[in-house]
Amino acid sequence: MKVAEQLTDLRGLTVEDLRQRVRDLDDQVFRLRIQRSMGQAESGNKMRPLRKELARVKTVLGEKGIKD
C-alpha cells in the first residue's frame, strides 16, 4: 500500500481507533527492541516500517487536534 493510500485510510479512522493503533505499534516496537537486544537478528528489518507507521498515525492524530 502506498503512503498516500495509507494516510487516507488512517484519516478515515476514529480517534479511538487511532489511539488503539498507537498502543499496538508502541508494543510491537518495544518487543522488537527487546528481541534485538537479545541478539535475534531478524527483528532488525521490521523496526523501521513500524516506526514509520507509528509516526504516520501520530501525525494524523495531531491533524485531528488530539495529543497522545
The first five atom37 places (N, CA, C, CB, O) and aatype in JSON, in Angstrom:
{
  "aatype": [12, 11, 19, 0, 6, 5, 10, 16, 3, 10, 1, 7, 10, 16, 19, 6, 3, 10, 1, 5, 1, 19, 1, 3, 10, 3, 3, 5, 19, 13, 1, 10, 1, 9, 5, 1, 15, 12, 7, 5, 0, 6, 15, 7, 2, 11, 12, 1, 14, 10, 1, 11, 6, 10, 0, 1, 19, 11, 16, 19, 10, 7, 6, 11, 7, 9, 11, 3],
  "atom_mask": [
    [1, 1, 1, 1, 1],
    [1, 1, 1, 1, 1],
    [1, 1, 1, 1, 1],
    [1, 1, 1, 1, 1],
    [1, 1, 1, 1, 1],
    [1, 1, 1, 1, 1],
    [1, 1, 1, 1, 1],
    [1, 1, 1, 1, 1],
    [1, 1, 1, 1, 1],
    [1, 1, 1, 1, 1],
    [1, 1, 1, 1, 1],
    [1, 1, 1, 0, 1],
    [1, 1, 1, 1, 1],
    [1, 1, 1, 1, 1],
    [1, 1, 1, 1, 1],
    [1, 1, 1, 1, 1],
    [1, 1, 1, 1, 1],
    [1, 1, 1, 1, 1],
    [1, 1, 1, 1, 1],
    [1, 1, 1, 1, 1],
    [1, 1, 1, 1, 1],
    [1, 1, 1, 1, 1],
    [1, 1, 1, 1, 1],
    [1, 1, 1, 1, 1],
    [1, 1, 1, 1, 1],
    [1, 1, 1, 1, 1],
    [1, 1, 1, 1, 1],
    [1, 1, 1, 1, 1],
    [1, 1, 1, 1, 1],
    [1, 1, 1, 1, 1],
    [1, 1, 1, 1, 1],
    [1, 1, 1, 1, 1],
    [1, 1, 1, 1, 1],
    [1, 1, 1, 1, 1],
    [1, 1, 1, 1, 1],
    [1, 1, 1, 1, 1],
    [1, 1, 1, 1, 1],
    [1, 1, 1, 1, 1],
    [1, 1, 1, 0, 1],
    [1, 1, 1, 1, 1],
    [1, 1, 1, 1, 1],
    [1, 1, 1, 1, 1],
    [1, 1, 1, 1, 1],
    [1, 1, 1, 0, 1],
    [1, 1, 1, 1, 1],
    [1, 1, 1, 1, 1],
    [1, 1, 1, 1, 1],
    [1, 1, 1, 1, 1],
    [1, 1, 1, 1, 1],
    [1, 1, 1, 1, 1],
    [1, 1, 1, 1, 1],
    [1, 1, 1, 1, 1],
    [1, 1, 1, 1, 1],
    [1, 1, 1, 1, 1],
    [1, 1, 1, 1, 1],
    [1, 1, 1, 1, 1],
    [1, 1, 1, 1, 1],
    [1, 1, 1, 1, 1],
    [1, 1, 1, 1, 1],
    [1, 1, 1, 1, 1],
    [1, 1, 1, 1, 1],
    [1, 1, 1, 0, 1],
    [1, 1, 1, 1, 1],
    [1, 1, 1, 1, 1],
    [1, 1, 1, 0, 1],
    [1, 1, 1, 1, 1],
    [1, 1, 1, 1, 1],
    [1, 1, 1, 1, 1]
  ],
  "atom_positions": [
    [[0.85, -1.17, 0.0], [0.0, 0.0, 0.0], [0.9, 1.24, 0.0], [-0.97, -0.01, 1.23], [1.88, 1.31, 0.74]],
    [[0.56, 2.2, -0.84], [1.34, 3.41, -0.91], [1.04, 4.31, 0.27], [1.07, 4.15, -2.21], [0.03, 4.16, 0.95]],
    [[1.93, 5.23, 0.5], [1.83, 6.11, 1.67], [0.56, 6.95, 1.6], [3.06, 7.01, 1.78], [-0.13, 7.11, 2.61]],
    [[0.24, 7.49, 0.43], [-0.95, 8.33, 0.3], [-2.22, 7.53, 0.59], [-1.04, 8.93, -1.11], [-3.13, 8.04, 1.24]],
    [[-2.27, 6.3, 0.14], [-3.43, 5.45, 0.42], [-3.51, 5.13, 1.91], [-3.36, 4.14, -0.41], [-4.59, 5.12, 2.5]],
    [[-2.35, 4.88, 2.5], [-2.33, 4.56, 3.92], [-2.8, 5.76, 4.74], [-0.91, 4.13, 4.36], [-3.55, 5.59, 5.71]],
    [[-2.37, 6.96, 4.37], [-2.8, 8.16, 5.09], [-4.3, 8.39, 4.93], [-2.03, 9.38, 4.59], [-4.96, 8.79, 5.88]],
    [[-4.83, 8.13, 3.75], [-6.26, 8.27, 3.54], [-7.03, 7.31, 4.43], [-6.61, 8.02, 2.06], [-8.04, 7.68, 5.03]],
    [[-6.55, 6.08, 4.52], [-7.2, 5.1, 5.39], [-7.12, 5.53, 6.85], [-6.56, 3.72, 5.21], [-8.1, 5.4, 7.59]],
    [[-5.96, 6.03, 7.27], [-5.8, 6.46, 8.66], [-6.71, 7.64, 8.98], [-4.35, 6.83, 8.93], [-7.27, 7.71, 10.07]],
    [[-6.84, 8.55, 8.04], [-7.68, 9.72, 8.29], [-9.16, 9.35, 8.4], [-7.5, 10.74, 7.17], [-9.95, 10.09, 8.99]],
    [[-9.53, 8.2, 7.85], [-10.91, 7.74, 7.94], [-11.25, 7.05, 9.25], [0.0, 0.0, 0.0], [-12.41, 6.78, 9.52]],
    [[-10.23, 6.76, 10.07], [-10.47, 6.07, 11.33], [-10.88, 7.06, 12.42], [-9.21, 5.31, 11.76], [-10.62, 8.26, 12.33]],
    [[-11.54, 6.53, 13.44], [-11.92, 7.36, 14.58], [-10.7, 7.61, 15.47], [-13.07, 6.69, 15.39], [-9.68, 6.93, 15.34]],
    [[-10.81, 8.57, 16.35], [-9.72, 8.9, 17.26], [-9.4, 7.71, 18.15], [-10.08, 10.14, 18.11], [-8.23, 7.42, 18.41]],
    [[-10.42, 7.02, 18.62], [-10.18, 5.87, 19.49], [-9.46, 4.75, 18.74], [-11.51, 5.34, 20.05], [-8.57, 4.11, 19.3]],
    [[-9.82, 4.52, 17.47], [-9.12, 3.52, 16.66], [-7.65, 3.91, 16.46], [-9.81, 3.35, 15.3], [-6.77, 3.05, 16.5]],
    [[-7.4, 5.18, 16.24], [-6.03, 5.65, 16.07], [-5.23, 5.48, 17.36], [-6.02, 7.13, 15.62], [-4.06, 5.08, 17.32]],
    [[-5.84, 5.79, 18.48], [-5.14, 5.61, 19.76], [-4.82, 4.14, 20.01], [-6.0, 6.15, 20.92], [-3.75, 3.81, 20.51]],
    [[-5.75, 3.26, 19.65], [-5.5, 1.83, 19.81], [-4.35, 1.38, 18.91], [-6.78, 1.02, 19.49], [-3.51, 0.58, 19.32]],
    [[-4.31, 1.9, 17.71], [-3.23, 1.55, 16.79], [-1.89, 2.04, 17.33], [-3.49, 2.14, 15.39], [-0.88, 1.35, 17.2]],
    [[-1.87, 3.24, 17.93], [-0.63, 3.75, 18.53], [-0.17, 2.82, 19.63], [-0.84, 5.18, 19.09], [1.02, 2.49, 19.71]],
    [[-1.09, 2.38, 20.48], [-0.71, 1.45, 21.56], [-0.15, 0.15, 20.99], [-1.93, 1.15, 22.46], [0.85, -0.37, 21.49]],
    [[-0.8, -0.38, 19.96], [-0.35, -1.64, 19.36], [1.04, -1.49, 18.74], [-1.34, -2.12, 18.3], [1.91, -2.34, 18.93]],
    [[1.24, -0.4, 18.01], [2.54, -0.19, 17.36], [3.63, 0.06, 18.39], [2.46, 0.98, 16.39], [4.76, -0.42, 18.22]],
    [[3.32, 0.81, 19.45], [4.3, 1.01, 20.52], [4.71, -0.32, 21.13], [3.72, 1.93, 21.61], [5.89, -0.55, 21.4]],
    [[3.74, -1.2, 21.34], [4.02, -2.5, 21.92], [4.9, -3.33, 20.98], [2.72, -3.25, 22.22], [5.84, -3.99, 21.43]],
    [[4.59, -3.31, 19.69], [5.38, -4.07, 18.72], [6.82, -3.56, 18.65], [4.73, -4.02, 17.34], [7.76, -4.35, 18.6]],
    [[6.98, -2.24, 18.64], [8.32, -1.65, 18.59], [9.09, -2.04, 19.86], [8.25, -0.11, 18.45], [10.27, -2.38, 19.79]],
    [[8.43, -1.99, 21.0], [9.08, -2.37, 22.25], [9.55, -3.82, 22.2], [8.12, -2.16, 23.44], [10.68, -4.13, 22.57]],
    [[8.67, -4.71, 21.74], [9.03, -6.13, 21.68], [10.2, -6.37, 20.72], [7.83, -6.96, 21.25], [11.08, -7.18, 21.0]],
    [[10.2, -5.68, 19.58], [11.31, -5.84, 18.63], [12.61, -5.3, 19.21], [10.98, -5.13, 17.3], [13.68, -5.86, 18.97]],
    [[12.52, -4.21, 19.96], [13.72, -3.65, 20.58], [14.31, -4.66, 21.58], [13.4, -2.31, 21.29], [15.52, -4.81, 21.66]],
    [[13.44, -5.33, 22.33], [13.9, -6.35, 23.28], [14.54, -7.51, 22.52], [12.72, -6.86, 24.15], [15.59, -8.01, 22.92]],
    [[13.9, -7.94, 21.43], [14.46, -9.04, 20.65], [15.83, -8.68, 20.1], [13.51, -9.42, 19.5], [16.75, -9.5, 20.11]],
    [[15.96, -7.44, 19.64], [17.25, -7.01, 19.09], [18.32, -7.03, 20.18], [17.13, -5.6, 18.48], [19.46, -7.43, 19.93]],
    [[17.96, -6.6, 21.37], [18.94, -6.58, 22.45], [19.36, -7.99, 22.86], [18.38, -5.84, 23.65], [20.44, -8.19, 23.4]],
    [[18.48, -8.96, 22.6], [18.8, -10.35, 22.94], [19.54, -11.05, 21.8], [17.52, -11.12, 23.27], [19.91, -12.22, 21.93]],
    [[19.76, -10.34, 20.71], [20.57, -10.89, 19.63], [19.81, -11.61, 18.54], [0.0, 0.0, 0.0], [20.43, -12.33, 17.74]],
    [[18.51, -11.46, 18.47], [17.75, -12.1, 17.41], [17.79, -11.19, 16.19], [16.28, -12.41, 17.86], [17.18, -10.11, 16.19]],
    [[18.5, -11.62, 15.15], [18.83, -10.75, 14.02], [17.63, -10.38, 13.16], [19.86, -11.41, 13.17], [17.61, -9.29, 12.58]],
    [[16.64, -11.24, 13.05], [15.55, -10.98, 12.11], [14.67, -9.8, 12.51], [14.7, -12.21, 11.97], [13.9, -9.31, 11.69]],
    [[14.78, -9.35, 13.74], [13.93, -8.25, 14.18], [14.39, -6.9, 13.62], [13.92, -8.18, 15.69], [13.6, -5.95, 13.6]],
    [[15.61, -6.8, 13.15], [16.15, -5.54, 12.68], [15.44, -4.96, 11.47], [0.0, 0.0, 0.0], [15.27, -3.75, 11.36]],
    [[15.02, -5.82, 10.57], [14.39, -5.34, 9.34], [12.95, -4.9, 9.54], [14.44, -6.41, 8.29], [12.4, -4.22, 8.68]],
    [[12.34, -5.26, 10.64], [10.93, -4.94, 10.88], [10.76, -3.62, 11.62], [10.28, -6.06, 11.66], [9.66, -3.07, 11.64]],
    [[11.81, -3.12, 12.24], [11.7, -1.96, 13.11], [11.35, -0.68, 12.33], [13.0, -1.75, 13.87], [10.45, 0.05, 12.74]],
    [[12.04, -0.41, 11.25], [11.85, 0.85, 10.54], [10.42, 1.03, 10.02], [12.81, 0.93, 9.39], [9.85, 2.1, 10.23]],
    [[9.82, 0.04, 9.34], [8.43, 0.24, 8.88], [7.45, 0.47, 10.03], [7.98, -0.95, 8.07], [6.51, 1.25, 9.89]],
    [[7.66, -0.2, 11.14], [6.77, 0.0, 12.29], [6.9, 1.41, 12.84], [7.07, -1.02, 13.39], [5.9, 2.05, 13.17]],
    [[8.14, 1.9, 12.94], [8.33, 3.26, 13.46], [7.75, 4.3, 12.52], [9.81, 3.53, 13.69], [7.21, 5.32, 12.96]],
    [[7.85, 4.05, 11.22], [7.28, 4.99, 10.25], [5.76, 5.0, 10.33], [7.73, 4.64, 8.83], [5.14, 6.07, 10.28]],
    [[5.16, 3.82, 10.45], [3.7, 3.77, 10.58], [3.25, 4.44, 11.88], [3.21, 2.31, 10.53], [2.24, 5.14, 11.9]],
    [[3.98, 4.23, 12.95], [3.67, 4.87, 14.22], [3.7, 6.4, 14.07], [4.65, 4.42, 15.32], [2.83, 7.1, 14.58]],
    [[4.7, 6.89, 13.37], [4.8, 8.34, 13.15], [3.62, 8.85, 12.31], [6.13, 8.7, 12.46], [3.1, 9.93, 12.57]],
    [[3.22, 8.07, 11.32], [2.07, 8.48, 10.48], [0.79, 8.55, 11.31], [1.89, 7.5, 9.31], [0.01, 9.48, 11.17]],
    [[0.58, 7.55, 12.16], [-0.62, 7.54, 12.98], [-0.61, 8.72, 13.94], [-0.74, 6.2, 13.76], [-1.64, 9.38, 14.13]],
    [[0.53, 9.0, 14.54], [0.62, 10.15, 15.45], [0.42, 11.46, 14.71], [1.97, 10.15, 16.17], [-0.14, 12.4, 15.26]],
    [[0.88, 11.52, 13.46], [0.66, 12.72, 12.65], [-0.81, 12.95, 12.39], [1.42, 12.62, 11.32], [-1.3, 14.08, 12.49]],
    [[-1.53, 11.88, 12.06], [-2.97, 12.0, 11.8], [-3.7, 12.42, 13.08], [-3.54, 10.66, 11.26], [-4.63, 13.22, 13.03]],
    [[-3.28, 11.88, 14.21], [-3.87, 12.3, 15.48], [-3.62, 13.78, 15.71], [-3.3, 11.47, 16.64], [-4.51, 14.5, 16.18]],
    [[-2.43, 14.24, 15.39], [-2.12, 15.65, 15.52], [-2.94, 16.52, 14.6], [0.0, 0.0, 0.0], [-3.34, 17.63, 14.96]],
    [[-3.21, 16.02, 13.39], [-4.05, 16.76, 12.45], [-5.47, 16.9, 12.99], [-4.07, 16.07, 11.08], [-6.15, 17.9, 12.74]],
    [[-5.9, 15.9, 13.73], [-7.25, 15.95, 14.3], [-7.28, 16.76, 15.59], [-7.77, 14.54, 14.56], [-8.34, 16.92, 16.2]],
    [[-6.13, 17.27, 16.0], [-6.08, 18.11, 17.18], [-6.0, 17.34, 18.48], [0.0, 0.0, 0.0], [-6.34, 17.87, 19.53]],
    [[-5.57, 16.09, 18.42], [-5.51, 15.24, 19.6], [-4.04, 15.02, 19.97], [-6.23, 13.88, 19.36], [-3.24, 14.64, 19.12]],
    [[-3.71, 15.26, 21.21], [-2.37, 14.95, 21.71], [-2.4, 13.57, 22.34], [-1.88, 16.01, 22.73], [-3.28, 13.26, 23.13]],
    [[-1.41, 12.74, 21.98], [-1.35, 11.39, 22.55], [-0.02, 11.12, 23.14], [-1.68, 10.35, 21.52], [0.22, 10.03, 23.67]]
  ]
}
